[in-house]
Amino acid sequence: MEMKVSALCIIFLLTFLFSESVASFPSSSLNTHSICKHTPHADFCKYLFSSNKLFNTLDYGRVSIHHSLLNARTFLDSINQHFLAHPSNSTSKQALEDCRFLADQNVDFLSQISDRINSSTDSLDSVEADDLHALLSAALTNVETCLEALESTPSASRIKDRFLQSNGTKSFSVSLAVSKHWVHSSTNPERNHVFHKLIDDTYTPLSVFMSSNDKQTIYEYATGKRDVKTLTNGKITVKQVVMVRHNGDGQFKTINDAITAMPNVTGDSNEYYVIYIPTGVYEEYISIPKYKQNLVLVGGLSTNPTIISGNRSVGDGSTTFSSATLAVFGKKFIAVDITFRNTAGPSKYQAVAVLNGADQSIFNRCTFEGYRNTLYVHSFRQFYVNCHILGTVDFIFGNAAAVIQESYIHARLPLPTQDDVITAQGRTDPSQNTGISIISSFIRANDDLISNMGLTKIYLGRPWKDYSRTVYVSSSLDGLVADEGWKKRDGDFGLSTVYFGEYDNYGLGRDTGDRVDWPGFHNMTKTEALNFTVARFIGGHKWLPATGVHYFGGLRD
């Protein structure tokens, strides 16, 4: 009898000790069907898992990520072999270069994910799960961008066909469907709403660089008059502050030279490197690679701005991806008080001022000036605050999880045959964490558009991809916003699968009574709008406090 009681006690104790990890992967609800219902490719998903013995979401992840990584490596090899065998004209070569860059990124992203889930025997915490889900969302975005580039390169069509025939896109989608279970079941859901304390409550060494008026202090750090070693709180450290000036007064004459000189940083480092760029016009094309993390670019006073300017465009032979004046891919990038311009003009088709593919990136008090496709929010989690964004057609576009808060969005005068369309969001899969959330901002007609006597309408967005997702929350909408609000792209494409939402907006263009009647349009409730806040949509409460940037995590009353 004593042995039976002891055995029962042991069983009870083991059940108690492991109840949390068992709850993370409930056997009653975890099966191939519950995984595959989240992907548009359910049949392939079931086929992929049919011959494997799987016990939890990490097992499913190991299978799908292994398949995705094999496809990514084969795809990259195909592109490299094509380069060797087929000389291309300049435009085709650039498209292939874009594609090779993105394919190489994907091998890196998927290798990171594979290493992480293969090293885990139980579960992932919420931060890890969110990070891996963001990597997978970005990887699928890279695939779609790459396939679009190959469409402009007829000689490379076989690369695209082989990738699609190998179910490359489908395997990425299945991996995303699995990762949704990592996010939602890896920890108690209530814990996902805890505001983590990343820094000392009273001080972050990055605060001085977020200040709008304290440029003298930044100058003193850059010139050695203040000791940079004081810029630490034990968790966040500013390792170096340098200055760029054309006249030679700084350590560097060009921004690119300064970036090249900064140390390579990868992983989860909390050491930052600051480049101070005083007032002036800098005609440079800047690309910040993934191994240049934790870079901070700080401009001069907003009343006398620092301007970085370029004029590449599709009309002059660039690809959309390569037309950017600034392209950034290094995680934890920050820009403060800088104007980014593309001066190509409205007749030059796509011409990007900034392409952002940097995770947990911040643009504070920055201006983005262009016409068509000004701000390319390409991938990962991004935050924009106190910014000005100017353009004509699809001038905020891409497939990041981007929150634009307390900013001004200016619709400029387009070509005579065009209407202004603010957003073209690029979500291609319902499991991606992506979308554009515009909160407490101001949608305005630019002066040149006002002088057009109201002949041009402003549309809030249009479906670029099947699952485009854009919301406007607690924002001021100009009277030139079209009554229907949203514009079709190509017949009925996406009208039932997109998510276009509005909540608690004001101004002459706020009335939703005559808005489109598409299934994908939503007059959101407060509960629905909360899903698109800084805290919930990009997990900003976990990474923004360390930077000292001003933000609010929820909705303004």
ZAMARGU-4260 file (C-alpha; in steps of 0.2 Angstrom, whole numbers, plus 5000, padded with zeros to 4 digits):
<rodrens>
0) 5000/5000/5000 | 5014/5012/5004 | 5022/5008/4988 | 5006/5013/4979 | 5005/5029/4988
5) 5023/5033/4985 | 5020/5030/4966 | 5005/5041/4966 | 5015/5054/4975 | 5029/5053/4962
10) 5017/5054/4947 | 5008/5069/4955 | 5025/5078/4959 | 5031/5075/4941 | 5014/5081/4934
15) 5016/5097/4944 | 5034/5100/4940 | 5031/5098/4921 | 5013/5105/4920 | 5019/5122/4913
20) 5029/5114/4899 | 5016/5102/4895 | 5003/5117/4894 | 5015/5125/4882 | 5011/5110/4870
25) 4994/5103/4873 | 4993/5086/4865 | 4974/5087/4863 | 4975/5102/4852 | 4992/5100/4843
30) 4991/5090/4827 | 4995/5092/4809 | 4977/5099/4806 | 4979/5113/4819 | 4996/5118/4812
35) 4991/5117/4793 | 4975/5127/4795 | 4985/5143/4797 | 4993/5142/4780 | 4986/5145/4762
40) 4995/5129/4757 | 4986/5116/4768 | 4989/5101/4757 | 5007/5104/4755 | 5008/5106/4774
45) 5000/5090/4778 | 5011/5081/4765 | 5027/5089/4773 | 5022/5082/4791 | 5014/5066/4785
50) 5030/5054/4787 | 5037/5062/4803 | 5034/5057/4821 | 5030/5074/4830 | 5027/5078/4848
55) 5027/5097/4850 | 5028/5113/4840 | 5047/5113/4840 | 5047/5096/4832 | 5035/5103/4818
60) 5047/5118/4817 | 5063/5107/4815 | 5055/5098/4800 | 5048/5114/4791 | 5063/5125/4795
65) 5075/5111/4788 | 5065/5110/4772 | 5065/5129/4771 | 5083/5131/4773 | 5087/5117/4760
70) 5076/5127/4748 | 5085/5144/4753 | 5102/5136/4750 | 5097/5129/4733 | 5089/5145/4728
75) 5105/5155/4732 | 5116/5142/4723 | 5105/5144/4707 | 5107/5163/4707 | 5126/5161/4709
80) 5127/5149/4695 | 5116/5160/4684 | 5128/5174/4687 | 5143/5164/4680 | 5133/5157/4665
85) 5123/5172/4659 | 5131/5190/4657 | 5117/5202/4659 | 5113/5220/4655 | 5114/5233/4669
90) 5096/5232/4674 | 5095/5213/4674 | 5111/5212/4683 | 5105/5224/4697 | 5089/5214/4699
95) 5099/5198/4701 | 5111/5207/4713 | 5095/5212/4723 | 5089/5194/4723 | 5106/5187/4728
100) 5107/5199/4742 | 5090/5194/4749 | 5093/5175/4746 | 5109/5176/4756 | 5100/5185/4770
105) 5087/5171/4770 | 5101/5157/4772 | 5107/5167/4787 | 5090/5170/4795 | 5085/5152/4793
110) 5101/5146/4800 | 5099/5157/4815 | 5081/5149/4818 | 5087/5132/4815 | 5101/5133/4827
115) 5089/5140/4840 | 5075/5128/4839 | 5088/5113/4838 | 5096/5118/4854 | 5080/5119/4863
120) 5072/5104/4871 | 5056/5111/4878 | 5050/5128/4873 | 5054/5146/4869 | 5050/5161/4879
125) 5039/5175/4872 | 5054/5186/4867 | 5063/5172/4858 | 5047/5166/4849 | 5043/5184/4843
130) 5060/5186/4837 | 5060/5170/4827 | 5043/5174/4820 | 5049/5191/4814 | 5064/5182/4806
135) 5052/5171/4797 | 5041/5185/4791 | 5056/5194/4784 | 5062/5179/4775 | 5046/5176/4766
140) 5046/5195/4762 | 5063/5193/4755 | 5057/5178/4744 | 5043/5189/4737 | 5054/5204/4733
145) 5067/5192/4725 | 5054/5184/4714 | 5048/5201/4709 | 5065/5205/4704 | 5067/5189/4693
150) 5051/5194/4684 | 5061/5208/4676 | 5075/5196/4671 | 5068/5184/4657 | 5085/5175/4656
155) 5083/5170/4675 | 5065/5164/4674 | 5070/5146/4676 | 5077/5150/4693 | 5060/5156/4698
160) 5051/5142/4691 | 5063/5129/4699 | 5060/5138/4716 | 5041/5137/4714 | 5042/5119/4708
165) 5052/5114/4724 | 5038/5122/4734 | 5050/5135/4741 | 5037/5148/4745 | 5025/5135/4752
170) 5039/5129/4764 | 5042/5146/4771 | 5023/5148/4773 | 5022/5132/4783 | 5036/5137/4794
175) 5027/5153/4798 | 5011/5144/4802 | 5021/5133/4814 | 5030/5149/4822 | 5013/5156/4826
180) 5011/5142/4839 | 5028/5146/4846 | 5022/5164/4849 | 5005/5159/4857 | 5009/5144/4866
185) 5027/5146/4872 | 5022/5155/4888 | 5007/5159/4898 | 4998/5172/4886 | 4995/5184/4900
190) 5014/5186/4902 | 5016/5193/4885 | 5008/5209/4891 | 5021/5212/4905 | 5031/5228/4902
195) 5049/5222/4904 | 5062/5234/4913 | 5077/5234/4901 | 5085/5249/4908 | 5087/5259/4924
200) 5071/5269/4926 | 5080/5286/4927 | 5094/5285/4914 | 5098/5278/4897 | 5114/5284/4889
205) 5105/5286/4872 | 5094/5299/4879 | 5106/5313/4875 | 5105/5309/4856 | 5086/5309/4856
210) 5086/5327/4862 | 5080/5340/4849 | 5091/5354/4856 | 5106/5347/4864 | 5118/5346/4849
215) 5132/5355/4858 | 5133/5341/4870 | 5134/5328/4856 | 5147/5339/4848 | 5158/5339/4864
220) 5157/5320/4864 | 5162/5319/4846 | 5177/5330/4848 | 5183/5322/4864 | 5178/5337/4876
225) 5167/5325/4885 | 5172/5307/4890 | 5162/5295/4880 | 5165/5282/4894 | 5152/5291/4905
230) 5139/5285/4892 | 5134/5269/4901 | 5121/5263/4914 | 5129/5245/4915 | 5116/5239/4902
235) 5117/5251/4888 | 5134/5258/4883 | 5139/5271/4869 | 5156/5265/4864 | 5160/5279/4852
240) 5154/5295/4845 | 5162/5302/4829 | 5158/5317/4818 | 5156/5319/4799 | 5160/5335/4790
245) 5164/5339/4772 | 5177/5353/4777 | 5188/5340/4787 | 5183/5347/4805 | 5176/5329/4809
250) 5185/5313/4810 | 5177/5309/4793 | 5172/5318/4777 | 5158/5307/4771 | 5145/5297/4780
255) 5150/5281/4771 | 5168/5282/4777 | 5161/5284/4795 | 5150/5269/4793 | 5164/5258/4786
260) 5175/5263/4801 | 5163/5257/4814 | 5166/5240/4821 | 5155/5225/4815 | 5142/5221/4827
265) 5130/5206/4827 | 5120/5196/4839 | 5112/5204/4854 | 5125/5217/4859 | 5119/5233/4869
270) 5135/5243/4863 | 5130/5258/4852 | 5140/5268/4840 | 5135/5286/4836 | 5139/5296/4820
275) 5135/5314/4822 | 5131/5323/4805 | 5130/5342/4807 | 5119/5353/4796 | 5122/5352/4778
280) 5118/5343/4762 | 5126/5326/4759 | 5125/5318/4742 | 5128/5300/4746 | 5120/5283/4743
285) 5121/5274/4760 | 5119/5256/4763 | 5121/5249/4781 | 5123/5230/4780 | 5117/5218/4793
290) 5133/5216/4802 | 5133/5235/4806 | 5121/5234/4820 | 5117/5247/4834 | 5122/5262/4823
295) 5115/5279/4828 | 5115/5293/4815 | 5111/5310/4822 | 5108/5326/4812 | 5109/5344/4816
300) 5095/5356/4822 | 5078/5353/4814 | 5077/5371/4810 | 5093/5370/4799 | 5092/5351/4794
305) 5105/5338/4789 | 5100/5332/4772 | 5105/5316/4764 | 5100/5316/4745 | 5100/5305/4730
310) 5090/5304/4714 | 5091/5285/4708 | 5075/5279/4700 | 5067/5265/4690 | 5064/5277/4676
315) 5083/5279/4675 | 5087/5261/4676 | 5088/5256/4694 | 5077/5243/4702 | 5065/5249/4716
320) 5076/5240/4729 | 5092/5248/4723 | 5085/5266/4721 | 5086/5270/4739 | 5096/5285/4745
325) 5098/5276/4762 | 5096/5257/4763 | 5098/5250/4781 | 5098/5231/4787 | 5108/5232/4803
330) 5097/5228/4818 | 5094/5242/4831 | 5097/5256/4819 | 5092/5273/4825 | 5091/5290/4815
335) 5087/5306/4823 | 5085/5324/4815 | 5089/5319/4797 | 5080/5323/4780 | 5081/5309/4768
340) 5078/5314/4750 | 5075/5306/4733 | 5074/5320/4720 | 5070/5310/4705 | 5053/5318/4703
345) 5036/5311/4700 | 5039/5306/4682 | 5053/5294/4686 | 5042/5280/4693 | 5048/5271/4709
350) 5061/5281/4718 | 5065/5277/4736 | 5072/5289/4749 | 5074/5276/4763 | 5073/5257/4762
355) 5072/5250/4779 | 5075/5231/4782 | 5082/5233/4800 | 5074/5225/4815 | 5069/5235/4830
360) 5074/5251/4820 | 5069/5269/4825 | 5067/5285/4815 | 5064/5300/4827 | 5061/5318/4820
365) 5066/5313/4802 | 5059/5318/4786 | 5057/5307/4770 | 5055/5317/4754 | 5050/5309/4737
370) 5036/5306/4726 | 5032/5288/4721 | 5037/5275/4734 | 5046/5287/4746 | 5047/5276/4761
375) 5050/5257/4759 | 5046/5249/4775 | 5053/5232/4768 | 5054/5220/4783 | 5055/5217/4802
380) 5049/5228/4816 | 5050/5247/4814 | 5045/5263/4824 | 5043/5281/4817 | 5039/5295/4828
385) 5038/5314/4825 | 5042/5312/4807 | 5036/5320/4790 | 5033/5308/4775 | 5030/5316/4758
390) 5025/5308/4742 | 5012/5304/4729 | 5009/5286/4724 | 5011/5271/4736 | 5023/5282/4746
395) 5023/5271/4761 | 5025/5253/4756 | 5033/5237/4760 | 5030/5222/4772 | 5037/5227/4789
400) 5028/5228/4805 | 5029/5247/4806 | 5021/5259/4818 | 5020/5277/4813 | 5016/5288/4828
405) 5013/5307/4830 | 5019/5310/4813 | 5014/5321/4797 | 5010/5312/4781 | 5010/5324/4766
410) 5001/5320/4750 | 5010/5329/4736 | 5004/5334/4719 | 5005/5319/4707 | 5005/5317/4688
415) 4989/5323/4680 | 4983/5305/4677 | 4987/5299/4695 | 4978/5300/4712 | 4988/5301/4728
420) 4988/5284/4737 | 4997/5284/4754 | 5000/5266/4757 | 5003/5249/4748 | 5006/5236/4761
425) 5014/5220/4755 | 5008/5206/4767 | 5008/5189/4757 | 5003/5177/4770 | 4991/5178/4785
430) 5004/5171/4797 | 5016/5186/4794 | 5017/5198/4809 | 5017/5213/4797 | 5007/5228/4793
435) 5007/5247/4793 | 4999/5255/4808 | 4997/5274/4808 | 4993/5281/4825 | 4989/5298/4832
440) 4996/5306/4816 | 4991/5319/4803 | 4986/5316/4785 | 4988/5332/4775 | 4987/5339/4758
445) 5004/5347/4754 | 5004/5365/4748 | 5006/5360/4729 | 4991/5348/4731 | 4980/5361/4739
450) 4983/5373/4725 | 4977/5360/4713 | 4959/5365/4718 | 4954/5348/4725 | 4955/5339/4708
455) 4966/5326/4715 | 4959/5313/4728 | 4969/5306/4743 | 4967/5287/4746 | 4972/5279/4762
460) 4979/5264/4753 | 4976/5250/4741 | 4979/5231/4741 | 4997/5228/4735 | 4997/5209/4740
465) 4983/5197/4745 | 4984/5200/4764 | 4989/5219/4764 | 4986/5226/4781 | 4985/5245/4785
470) 4976/5254/4799 | 4973/5272/4804 | 4970/5275/4822 | 4966/5291/4832 | 4973/5302/4817
475) 4968/5318/4809 | 4962/5315/4791 | 4962/5329/4778 | 4946/5335/4769 | 4954/5329/4752
480) 4953/5311/4758 | 4941/5302/4746 | 4924/5298/4753 | 4927/5280/4749 | 4944/5280/4758
485) 4953/5266/4749 | 4957/5262/4731 | 4956/5246/4721 | 4972/5240/4713 | 4967/5227/4700
490) 4948/5223/4699 | 4943/5213/4714 | 4961/5208/4719 | 4963/5206/4738 | 4946/5215/4743
495) 4941/5200/4753 | 4958/5195/4761 | 4965/5212/4765 | 4963/5221/4782 | 4960/5239/4780
500) 4954/5247/4796 | 4950/5264/4804 | 4946/5269/4822 | 4943/5285/4831 | 4949/5297/4818
505) 4945/5315/4816 | 4945/5329/4804 | 4935/5333/4788 | 4940/5316/4780 | 4936/5305/4795
510) 4918/5300/4790 | 4917/5282/4786 | 4899/5282/4780 | 4903/5281/4762 | 4919/5270/4764
515) 4921/5255/4753 | 4910/5240/4756 | 4924/5227/4754 | 4924/5212/4766 | 4942/5217/4770
520) 4937/5235/4776 | 4934/5236/4795 | 4927/5250/4806 | 4937/5244/4820 | 4932/5243/4839
525) 4944/5249/4852 | 4948/5230/4856 | 4953/5228/4838 | 4963/5244/4837 | 4973/5239/4852
530) 4981/5225/4842 | 4990/5238/4832 | 4998/5248/4846 | 5016/5250/4849 | 5015/5238/4863
535) 5006/5224/4855 | 5010/5226/4836 | 5029/5228/4837 | 5032/5223/4855 | 5039/5241/4858
540) 5038/5240/4877 | 5052/5227/4876 | 5065/5237/4866 | 5060/5255/4864 | 5063/5260/4883
545) 5082/5257/4881 | 5084/5270/4868 | 5076/5285/4877 | 5064/5288/4862 | 5047/5296/4866
550) 5032/5284/4863 | 5016/5278/4870 | 5012/5260/4870 | 4993/5260/4869 | 4979/5272/4863
555) 4978/5290/4868 | 4962/5294/4877
</rodrens>
